[in-house]
Amino acid sequence: MNLYEHTIVVKQDTSTAQIKKLTEKYSKIVETNDGNIVQTENWGLLNLSYVIKKNKKANYIHFKIKGNGKIIKKLEKDESI
């Protein structure tokens, strides 16, 4: 199993409850695809390097994931990347 790092960027006006719900959603995706969440870090509200859709800041959530490549494909599909 490989170790991956995955960071999601969430709008600055997202509530703490919504962020927790997103974290649980991504954890569930990883676990249903035979992976493990090694660590989850909420980096909080940080400045974006450039303005995106009139937003200057965003909440960052960072995951360290142990598993195979299909987990990343599922996460990217869910995020529409």
Steps between C-alpha positions, in 0.01 A plus 500: 500500500619848410487814711318796343439855615179670393394856581156642439427872489160613628336844473572736787134534601455124555388420855689272738217245483519492119878455513458211744241344267740532203781341702274206588392467135859476376594260780211275398610503134852397601384224735252351249786470249726297732705794624590653834506861611836532673450861604249781448604860557274803489740778401224757548440824315803596288567756228472379143796589278255667259130593504264218394139599432537815716642298793833601652502233773395136533491216752754227436454137607797267454484119494778244514362185340639148480361292215507436128461737205130437452430697817646814344300442181180473708583820691576687177178373343303616803666841478446515120868560426 
